[in-house]
Amino acid sequence: MSHAVTIQEPQAQPQVSQTRYRERSRAGSHISSNRAYDFLYDPLFIVSSEKDHTQANIQATLIRSRLRKVPRFKTMFSNLIHYPRYSLYWSKSDPVPPFISREWKGHEEKHRQALRQLAITDTSFQMPREVYEDPEVTGKNRYKYFERPFLPFFQQMPFNVVYAISKAEPYTFPPTSTKHLSIPSKSTVGTQTDYRDADVQTDPYSPEYVVCQDSIPELLTLATLTWGRGLPAGQAEVEMIERAREKRAWEATLPALSDTSQFEKRRKMMNEMERKEWAFREQEIEKLQEIRLEVLKELLRKREENQNEVNMKHLNARWSKLQEAKEAKMAKIQRTHVSTIRKLVGKGKNIEGKLERRNIIKDYSDYASQVYGPLSRLGCFPDNNSEDFVVKNYYLNTYEGLVELESRLPDFVTQPRIRAPKPKVITTKAGFLKRAARLDYELAEVHKALLDKKNKVLEARKPPRFLQRNLIPQPRLPTPTLEMTSNEEEEIEMAVIYLQKLLRGRVVQNMMFEGKEKRLELIQELRTCHALQEDEKLVKKAEKQVTLALQRQRNLHEHKVSLVENHLAGLEGRALADMFDFLSKELVRLQEERRIHAFVMLAERQRRVREAEESGRRQVEKQRLREEDEIFKEVVKVHHSTISCYLEDIILNTEANTAEEQARAEIEKMAEKINDIAYEMESRRTYLQSEEIVAELVYSFLIPEVQKYFVKEKVRNAQRKHILAAHQIIHSCTESMVQKRLTEGQQDEASNAAMLLEKETQNENNS
């Protein structure tokens, strides 16, 4: 199909994910970078978790900083630190509108997933209907759904389109004869695309058609079939087409309606056809019912399978919960068992229950103690995050790195040179021992004497030469007895006496046993002294050899113990020296810290005092500035009022002079006219007319002047009280202001204002 189209560059599709962009960048296609807030605006921008959403938000905040630089005009070209050229402030305008939610969109998806699982497990639960907004495929979002196919590792090929080059044709004059029209050399008819319609259309293309007159094509009978509703055609559509063809053939065999003789035959044929159609309809209904029955059976089977799956899931979940509870209980019992066994072992080590003080020196000298290797059950985990401190170095972990490192080492490291030690000279040139050598010799002698004294074997105590006689203790006083009155009491007394005898005998027996245990060595020694038989002598000789061997072993053990004690004493001394050194340094640091804290407190106190003084000075200065501002304002007001009064006086005087001059000019003109008229009338009037004119003039001059004087006097009396009140108010205000605010240099201006006010009052009085 050939038709004209407009070729344009493919537009950028909405951003889907950062992974897809990375794939596109690897493929070599040209893309645009991510926008800062796509994770909020773009519905197709998906992040994997809430952590990625937070990271994208942080990146957007860092990329688009809200800090603004405001230049300082006084120090705009300064390079000094204490006089910066600009200052920073935080902009209040947020690029994201407040109605845009900044939360992660995955919570809604999790909520929907939970609702779907609940709908699967609980059949009574009704899933809320999801309302999708209109995607506007054919509207403003058309560019999102139509795009050239993305083929990875596909070489970008140019469009197979030849664009028409717009060239200005040279102007040709029209021919003189208009019989033959000029034919242009080129004409653009259309272009042919290399893309299928299925790439850009949802429904197949249906071209327009024109039906010829007096013709009904058979294809138009399928015009009601559309894509998805009969198209593409299946077996049912083919059967329907065949039935339509048979019906049209049957209609062609029907007798015409105009033939009355064949009317009965037409009716029979139509009834027969109607019966056939009803039978076909019944067959169709039966087929539909069978299909619906199969669908219903399939649905029931699926529902049963789903119900079985749900039941199995419930059983598995219940079984897993019980197994977890069982394992947790077993683990708890195991932990309790281990803890109890550990406690019993600890109690067995200390049966008597004696409290032992902690030996700090022993703890720090033993590398297997709690100080160096604490137990994790006591709440200490020294190996937490130990992998952070593992050094992974190429030069230490690989053979090549070690070889390279060894090649860079100097020769004296790989080839050590051992020099024979020189004998220490302990004598001077004169042949005397040096002081250091003499001290070493004395210390060696003292050390040897101490070792001899320590390793000296104690001599066995000699047995007594003659036997000693043990003194017989004095007998005890007789126990008083009581007279018994009955046989039962006598029996009880005899039983008690017998019990006392038994107890005393057991006490004497225990004393003898303890004495024998204490004197066992003496008894054996006596036996060795008084042995007369040869066998017993041999036994005693063997025991003597064993005893000597034990003594030698004991001496060796004591020697080892003394060496260990010396070593421990050295360790204790080193540990104590380190501890005392640390404590002394801590004491010095604490003293320095307290002294610095005291200096800081003093400096803080001095700063507060200075701030208070500065605030007082600022308050005084601000009050003085306010007073000066008020004084300046009042002075300006007085100046303005003076200027306005002066200008008003000038204007009033100018108006009065101008009006007076104009009035004089007009009066002179009128006087000239009146004089001319009067002279003419004088020349014509009689004596009676003269008398009458004189009487009228006297009346018109005297009576109105008297009335005018009375009216002016009345108006002046009415206005005088208001003028006096205004003058009093103005004088009192000006005097109070002058006394409070004005200085000595401003008294002249106040006097000028008073003079102007007096002039004004005089002018008003004159008016």
URCORKA-V677972 format. One record per residue. N is the residue number from 1. SS is DSSP state (2 for helix, 1 for strand, 0 for the rest). Layout:
BEGIN
n=N ss=SS
n=N ss=SS
END
This chain:
BEGIN
n=1 ss=0
n=2 ss=0
n=3 ss=0
n=4 ss=0
n=5 ss=0
n=6 ss=0
n=7 ss=0
n=8 ss=0
n=9 ss=0
n=10 ss=0
n=11 ss=0
n=12 ss=0
n=13 ss=0
n=14 ss=0
n=15 ss=0
n=16 ss=0
n=17 ss=0
n=18 ss=2
n=19 ss=2
n=20 ss=2
n=21 ss=2
n=22 ss=2
n=23 ss=2
n=24 ss=2
n=25 ss=2
n=26 ss=2
n=27 ss=2
n=28 ss=0
n=29 ss=0
n=30 ss=0
n=31 ss=0
n=32 ss=0
n=33 ss=0
n=34 ss=0
n=35 ss=0
n=36 ss=0
n=37 ss=0
n=38 ss=2
n=39 ss=2
n=40 ss=2
n=41 ss=2
n=42 ss=0
n=43 ss=0
n=44 ss=0
n=45 ss=0
n=46 ss=0
n=47 ss=0
n=48 ss=0
n=49 ss=0
n=50 ss=2
n=51 ss=2
n=52 ss=2
n=53 ss=2
n=54 ss=2
n=55 ss=2
n=56 ss=2
n=57 ss=2
n=58 ss=2
n=59 ss=2
n=60 ss=2
n=61 ss=2
n=62 ss=2
n=63 ss=2
n=64 ss=0
n=65 ss=0
n=66 ss=0
n=67 ss=1
n=68 ss=1
n=69 ss=1
n=70 ss=1
n=71 ss=1
n=72 ss=0
n=73 ss=0
n=74 ss=0
n=75 ss=0
n=76 ss=0
n=77 ss=0
n=78 ss=0
n=79 ss=0
n=80 ss=0
n=81 ss=0
n=82 ss=0
n=83 ss=0
n=84 ss=0
n=85 ss=0
n=86 ss=1
n=87 ss=1
n=88 ss=1
n=89 ss=1
n=90 ss=1
n=91 ss=0
n=92 ss=0
n=93 ss=0
n=94 ss=0
n=95 ss=0
n=96 ss=0
n=97 ss=0
n=98 ss=0
n=99 ss=0
n=100 ss=0
n=101 ss=0
n=102 ss=0
n=103 ss=0
n=104 ss=0
n=105 ss=0
n=106 ss=2
n=107 ss=2
n=108 ss=2
n=109 ss=2
n=110 ss=2
n=111 ss=2
n=112 ss=2
n=113 ss=2
n=114 ss=2
n=115 ss=2
n=116 ss=2
n=117 ss=2
n=118 ss=2
n=119 ss=2
n=120 ss=2
n=121 ss=2
n=122 ss=0
n=123 ss=0
n=124 ss=0
n=125 ss=0
n=126 ss=0
n=127 ss=0
n=128 ss=0
n=129 ss=0
n=130 ss=0
n=131 ss=0
n=132 ss=0
n=133 ss=0
n=134 ss=0
n=135 ss=0
n=136 ss=0
n=137 ss=0
n=138 ss=0
n=139 ss=0
n=140 ss=0
n=141 ss=0
n=142 ss=2
n=143 ss=2
n=144 ss=2
n=145 ss=2
n=146 ss=0
n=147 ss=0
n=148 ss=0
n=149 ss=0
n=150 ss=0
n=151 ss=0
n=152 ss=0
n=153 ss=0
n=154 ss=0
n=155 ss=0
n=156 ss=0
n=157 ss=0
n=158 ss=0
n=159 ss=0
n=160 ss=0
n=161 ss=0
n=162 ss=0
n=163 ss=0
n=164 ss=0
n=165 ss=0
n=166 ss=0
n=167 ss=0
n=168 ss=0
n=169 ss=0
n=170 ss=0
n=171 ss=0
n=172 ss=0
n=173 ss=0
n=174 ss=0
n=175 ss=0
n=176 ss=0
n=177 ss=0
n=178 ss=0
n=179 ss=0
n=180 ss=0
n=181 ss=0
n=182 ss=0
n=183 ss=0
n=184 ss=0
n=185 ss=0
n=186 ss=0
n=187 ss=0
n=188 ss=0
n=189 ss=0
n=190 ss=0
n=191 ss=0
n=192 ss=0
n=193 ss=0
n=194 ss=0
n=195 ss=0
n=196 ss=0
n=197 ss=2
n=198 ss=2
n=199 ss=2
n=200 ss=0
n=201 ss=0
n=202 ss=0
n=203 ss=0
n=204 ss=0
n=205 ss=0
n=206 ss=0
n=207 ss=0
n=208 ss=0
n=209 ss=0
n=210 ss=0
n=211 ss=0
n=212 ss=0
n=213 ss=0
n=214 ss=0
n=215 ss=0
n=216 ss=0
n=217 ss=0
n=218 ss=2
n=219 ss=2
n=220 ss=2
n=221 ss=2
n=222 ss=2
n=223 ss=0
n=224 ss=0
n=225 ss=0
n=226 ss=1
n=227 ss=1
n=228 ss=0
n=229 ss=1
n=230 ss=1
n=231 ss=1
n=232 ss=0
n=233 ss=0
n=234 ss=0
n=235 ss=2
n=236 ss=2
n=237 ss=2
n=238 ss=2
n=239 ss=2
n=240 ss=2
n=241 ss=2
n=242 ss=2
n=243 ss=2
n=244 ss=2
n=245 ss=2
n=246 ss=2
n=247 ss=2
n=248 ss=2
n=249 ss=2
n=250 ss=2
n=251 ss=2
n=252 ss=2
n=253 ss=2
n=254 ss=0
n=255 ss=0
n=256 ss=0
n=257 ss=0
n=258 ss=0
n=259 ss=0
n=260 ss=0
n=261 ss=0
n=262 ss=0
n=263 ss=2
n=264 ss=2
n=265 ss=2
n=266 ss=2
n=267 ss=2
n=268 ss=2
n=269 ss=2
n=270 ss=2
n=271 ss=2
n=272 ss=2
n=273 ss=2
n=274 ss=2
n=275 ss=2
n=276 ss=2
n=277 ss=2
n=278 ss=2
n=279 ss=2
n=280 ss=2
n=281 ss=2
n=282 ss=2
n=283 ss=2
n=284 ss=2
n=285 ss=2
n=286 ss=2
n=287 ss=2
n=288 ss=2
n=289 ss=2
n=290 ss=2
n=291 ss=2
n=292 ss=2
n=293 ss=2
n=294 ss=2
n=295 ss=2
n=296 ss=2
n=297 ss=2
n=298 ss=2
n=299 ss=2
n=300 ss=2
n=301 ss=2
n=302 ss=2
n=303 ss=2
n=304 ss=2
n=305 ss=2
n=306 ss=2
n=307 ss=2
n=308 ss=2
n=309 ss=2
n=310 ss=2
n=311 ss=2
n=312 ss=2
n=313 ss=2
n=314 ss=2
n=315 ss=2
n=316 ss=2
n=317 ss=2
n=318 ss=2
n=319 ss=2
n=320 ss=2
n=321 ss=2
n=322 ss=2
n=323 ss=2
n=324 ss=2
n=325 ss=2
n=326 ss=2
n=327 ss=2
n=328 ss=2
n=329 ss=2
n=330 ss=2
n=331 ss=2
n=332 ss=2
n=333 ss=2
n=334 ss=2
n=335 ss=2
n=336 ss=2
n=337 ss=2
n=338 ss=2
n=339 ss=2
n=340 ss=2
n=341 ss=2
n=342 ss=2
n=343 ss=2
n=344 ss=2
n=345 ss=2
n=346 ss=2
n=347 ss=2
n=348 ss=2
n=349 ss=2
n=350 ss=0
n=351 ss=0
n=352 ss=0
n=353 ss=0
n=354 ss=0
n=355 ss=0
n=356 ss=0
n=357 ss=0
n=358 ss=0
n=359 ss=0
n=360 ss=2
n=361 ss=2
n=362 ss=2
n=363 ss=2
n=364 ss=2
n=365 ss=2
n=366 ss=0
n=367 ss=0
n=368 ss=0
n=369 ss=0
n=370 ss=0
n=371 ss=0
n=372 ss=0
n=373 ss=0
n=374 ss=0
n=375 ss=0
n=376 ss=2
n=377 ss=2
n=378 ss=2
n=379 ss=0
n=380 ss=0
n=381 ss=0
n=382 ss=0
n=383 ss=0
n=384 ss=0
n=385 ss=0
n=386 ss=2
n=387 ss=2
n=388 ss=2
n=389 ss=2
n=390 ss=0
n=391 ss=0
n=392 ss=0
n=393 ss=0
n=394 ss=2
n=395 ss=2
n=396 ss=2
n=397 ss=2
n=398 ss=0
n=399 ss=2
n=400 ss=2
n=401 ss=2
n=402 ss=2
n=403 ss=2
n=404 ss=2
n=405 ss=2
n=406 ss=2
n=407 ss=2
n=408 ss=2
n=409 ss=0
n=410 ss=0
n=411 ss=2
n=412 ss=2
n=413 ss=2
n=414 ss=2
n=415 ss=0
n=416 ss=0
n=417 ss=0
n=418 ss=0
n=419 ss=0
n=420 ss=0
n=421 ss=0
n=422 ss=0
n=423 ss=0
n=424 ss=0
n=425 ss=0
n=426 ss=0
n=427 ss=1
n=428 ss=0
n=429 ss=0
n=430 ss=0
n=431 ss=0
n=432 ss=0
n=433 ss=1
n=434 ss=0
n=435 ss=2
n=436 ss=2
n=437 ss=2
n=438 ss=2
n=439 ss=2
n=440 ss=2
n=441 ss=2
n=442 ss=2
n=443 ss=2
n=444 ss=2
n=445 ss=2
n=446 ss=2
n=447 ss=2
n=448 ss=2
n=449 ss=2
n=450 ss=2
n=451 ss=2
n=452 ss=2
n=453 ss=2
n=454 ss=2
n=455 ss=0
n=456 ss=0
n=457 ss=0
n=458 ss=0
n=459 ss=0
n=460 ss=0
n=461 ss=0
n=462 ss=0
n=463 ss=0
n=464 ss=0
n=465 ss=0
n=466 ss=0
n=467 ss=0
n=468 ss=0
n=469 ss=0
n=470 ss=0
n=471 ss=0
n=472 ss=0
n=473 ss=0
n=474 ss=0
n=475 ss=0
n=476 ss=0
n=477 ss=0
n=478 ss=0
n=479 ss=0
n=480 ss=0
n=481 ss=0
n=482 ss=0
n=483 ss=0
n=484 ss=0
n=485 ss=0
n=486 ss=0
n=487 ss=2
n=488 ss=2
n=489 ss=2
n=490 ss=2
n=491 ss=2
n=492 ss=2
n=493 ss=2
n=494 ss=2
n=495 ss=2
n=496 ss=2
n=497 ss=2
n=498 ss=2
n=499 ss=2
n=500 ss=2
n=501 ss=2
n=502 ss=2
n=503 ss=2
n=504 ss=2
n=505 ss=2
n=506 ss=2
n=507 ss=2
n=508 ss=2
n=509 ss=2
n=510 ss=2
n=511 ss=2
n=512 ss=2
n=513 ss=2
n=514 ss=2
n=515 ss=2
n=516 ss=2
n=517 ss=2
n=518 ss=2
n=519 ss=0
n=520 ss=2
n=521 ss=2
n=522 ss=2
n=523 ss=2
n=524 ss=2
n=525 ss=2
n=526 ss=2
n=527 ss=2
n=528 ss=2
n=529 ss=2
n=530 ss=0
n=531 ss=0
n=532 ss=0
n=533 ss=0
n=534 ss=2
n=535 ss=2
n=536 ss=2
n=537 ss=2
n=538 ss=2
n=539 ss=2
n=540 ss=2
n=541 ss=2
n=542 ss=2
n=543 ss=2
n=544 ss=2
n=545 ss=2
n=546 ss=2
n=547 ss=2
n=548 ss=2
n=549 ss=2
n=550 ss=2
n=551 ss=2
n=552 ss=2
n=553 ss=2
n=554 ss=2
n=555 ss=2
n=556 ss=2
n=557 ss=2
n=558 ss=2
n=559 ss=2
n=560 ss=2
n=561 ss=2
n=562 ss=2
n=563 ss=2
n=564 ss=2
n=565 ss=2
n=566 ss=2
n=567 ss=2
n=568 ss=2
n=569 ss=2
n=570 ss=2
n=571 ss=2
n=572 ss=2
n=573 ss=2
n=574 ss=2
n=575 ss=2
n=576 ss=2
n=577 ss=2
n=578 ss=2
n=579 ss=2
n=580 ss=2
n=581 ss=2
n=582 ss=2
n=583 ss=2
n=584 ss=2
n=585 ss=2
n=586 ss=2
n=587 ss=2
n=588 ss=2
n=589 ss=2
n=590 ss=2
n=591 ss=2
n=592 ss=2
n=593 ss=2
n=594 ss=2
n=595 ss=2
n=596 ss=2
n=597 ss=2
n=598 ss=2
n=599 ss=2
n=600 ss=2
n=601 ss=2
n=602 ss=2
n=603 ss=2
n=604 ss=2
n=605 ss=2
n=606 ss=2
n=607 ss=2
n=608 ss=2
n=609 ss=2
n=610 ss=2
n=611 ss=2
n=612 ss=2
n=613 ss=2
n=614 ss=2
n=615 ss=2
n=616 ss=2
n=617 ss=2
n=618 ss=2
n=619 ss=2
n=620 ss=2
n=621 ss=2
n=622 ss=2
n=623 ss=2
n=624 ss=2
n=625 ss=2
n=626 ss=2
n=627 ss=2
n=628 ss=2
n=629 ss=2
n=630 ss=2
n=631 ss=2
n=632 ss=2
n=633 ss=2
n=634 ss=2
n=635 ss=2
n=636 ss=2
n=637 ss=2
n=638 ss=2
n=639 ss=2
n=640 ss=2
n=641 ss=2
n=642 ss=2
n=643 ss=2
n=644 ss=2
n=645 ss=2
n=646 ss=2
n=647 ss=2
n=648 ss=2
n=649 ss=2
n=650 ss=2
n=651 ss=2
n=652 ss=2
n=653 ss=2
n=654 ss=2
n=655 ss=2
n=656 ss=2
n=657 ss=2
n=658 ss=2
n=659 ss=2
n=660 ss=2
n=661 ss=2
n=662 ss=2
n=663 ss=2
n=664 ss=2
n=665 ss=2
n=666 ss=2
n=667 ss=2
n=668 ss=2
n=669 ss=2
n=670 ss=2
n=671 ss=2
n=672 ss=2
n=673 ss=2
n=674 ss=2
n=675 ss=2
n=676 ss=2
n=677 ss=2
n=678 ss=2
n=679 ss=2
n=680 ss=2
n=681 ss=2
n=682 ss=2
n=683 ss=2
n=684 ss=2
n=685 ss=0
n=686 ss=0
n=687 ss=2
n=688 ss=2
n=689 ss=2
n=690 ss=2
n=691 ss=2
n=692 ss=2
n=693 ss=2
n=694 ss=2
n=695 ss=2
n=696 ss=2
n=697 ss=2
n=698 ss=2
n=699 ss=2
n=700 ss=2
n=701 ss=2
n=702 ss=2
n=703 ss=2
n=704 ss=2
n=705 ss=2
n=706 ss=2
n=707 ss=2
n=708 ss=2
n=709 ss=2
n=710 ss=2
n=711 ss=2
n=712 ss=2
n=713 ss=2
n=714 ss=2
n=715 ss=2
n=716 ss=2
n=717 ss=2
n=718 ss=2
n=719 ss=2
n=720 ss=2
n=721 ss=2
n=722 ss=2
n=723 ss=2
n=724 ss=2
n=725 ss=2
n=726 ss=2
n=727 ss=2
n=728 ss=2
n=729 ss=2
n=730 ss=2
n=731 ss=2
n=732 ss=2
n=733 ss=2
n=734 ss=2
n=735 ss=2
n=736 ss=2
n=737 ss=2
n=738 ss=2
n=739 ss=2
n=740 ss=2
n=741 ss=0
n=742 ss=0
n=743 ss=0
n=744 ss=2
n=745 ss=2
n=746 ss=2
n=747 ss=2
n=748 ss=2
n=749 ss=2
n=750 ss=2
n=751 ss=2
n=752 ss=2
n=753 ss=2
n=754 ss=2
n=755 ss=2
n=756 ss=2
n=757 ss=2
n=758 ss=2
n=759 ss=2
n=760 ss=2
n=761 ss=2
n=762 ss=2
n=763 ss=2
n=764 ss=2
n=765 ss=2
n=766 ss=2
n=767 ss=0
END
